[in-house]
Amino acid sequence: MKLGLNQIIFLFKLTLLAALLAVSVECAWAAERAVPQFQTGDTVCFVGDSITHNGSYHSQILLFYATRFPDRRFESYNCGISGDSAGGTVNRYAWDIAPRKPKVAAIMLGMNDVGRDNYGKDKTAPEFEARHKRSLDLYATNMLKLSQTLTEAGCQLIFITPSIYDQTGEQKTTNHYGVNDALANCAKIGGELAGKFHGGVVDFHSIMKQVNEAGQKPNPSFTIVGEDRVHPGNPGHMLMAYTFLKAQQVPALVSRMNINAANGSVVEQAGCNISGIKAAAGSVAFTGQENALPFPIADEVRKSLERFIPLVSDLDQEILTVSGLAAGRYEVLMDGQPVQTNSAAELGAGVNLALNTNTPQYKQAQTVADLIWKRHALVQNLRTVAAVRHFIFGRANIKPGDLAAENKALDDQLEKNRKTHFAYGNFQIETYRKFSGSVPQIEQQAAELWDQVFAVNQPKPHGYEIRRK
């Protein structure tokens, strides 16, 4: 049937309205899944498996907060356990997560839920498809239970899509092809739960897959995760931290200092206060008080990621601009010590001091980092103690404090590990026996280190001088 002009216009309006509604729904979806920044007084729990237990992405996030927001004090706990699943996390909630009284929980689970051994290019028969479905259904059920439990306790949820399983790289480890597709389905389940519980979403899965694909085009053996196809190294964890921080829309700027050396004036000051400018022929000096410290990114990590993500431009901008200088080379001094040399043109365009390890700000930030990594190592031992309690004692239904039963269970497990060559299991038991008797003391040490972070992360005024060489 031929449509008249009025009918065509009417249908066009309907189509346009549908499109606008779709955009509106998408915007609402995004708003529901926004990831608010951590605030003073928050208690944040990072909930997950080994990638949280042994990984560093959350400590990188803490380091960023401690340097960019030095007055924003909140508490943070690693609630990851190696080998755990969504169901296991539900089971340990009462003794491992609830006592922390989290206001925010960032949840990344799935790697141990999908049943990696049920995947492979030779495992496509109906029996395996049924196993795949059962695993995902169980994951969805347990993630729902966990979300309900946390929400009922007044906790705000952040759903982190699972980090990838590298099923495309040329690593020597057995390739359980299809696992990453299953993890993508876990990501979808997390997105649906975010809509149901008004939680935030941080998409590790997509960006890690994109980086992996980009890196493997010229080099098939490249991987953003480890040789075992599962556990990211330092670059992978920094990529994850970057993605989390970007989702929280944290500021890129540490500070921006813009001075006109010709007339001794402040052109711009952002995130800082400039005072006491003294301009003379061939030099200018002033005092700068910044509100934050640079984010100390390890050089090898930055170099490994810079071709994939704008890590420095998005997270670490400490810009010094000096205009009005005569052509030539100039030395930049801070507190009387030379930190770098630039041309007048470079200084006029602005130089980023954030990566300069010679500045007193960077050295102060590195002191903060040292404390956070020391705390990270202590907490890893605590998580291994929790893992033994969760898996070995939990399965044996051993009551806390029954030392005889604990030692028997540990000895029995060691014997099983020897037969199956499970070295990591032996390491966990050794760690438990070494540290389980001093858990309160280690927790106190970790708390004291966090206190020290906020004692040494407060920015200080520094004297700047730019003088001609």
Buried (B, 14 or more C-beta within 10 A) or exposed (E): EEEEEEEEEEEEEEEEEEEEEEEEEEEEEEEBBBBEBBEEEBBBBBBBBBBBBBBBBBBBBBBBBBBBBBEBBBBBBBBBBBBBBBBBBBBBBEEBBBEBEBBBBBBBBBBBBBBBEBBBEEBEEEEBEEBBEEBBEBBBBBBBBBBBBBBEBEBBBBBBBBBBBBBBBEBEEEBBBBBBEBBBBBBEBBBBBBBBBEBBBBBBBEBBBBBBEEBBEEEEEBBBBBBEBBBBBBBBBBBBBBBBBBBBEBBBBBBBBBBBBEEBBBBEBBBBBBEEBEBEEBBBBBBBBBBBBBBBBEEEBBEBBEEBBEBBEBBBBBBBBBBBBEEEEBBBBBEEEEBBEBBBEBBBEBBBBBBBEEBBBBEBBBBBBBBBBBBBEBBBBBBBBBBBBBBBBBEBEBEEEEEEBBEEBBEEBBEEBEEEEBEEBBEBBEBBBEBBEBEEEBBEBBEEBBEBBBEBBEBEEBBBBBBBE
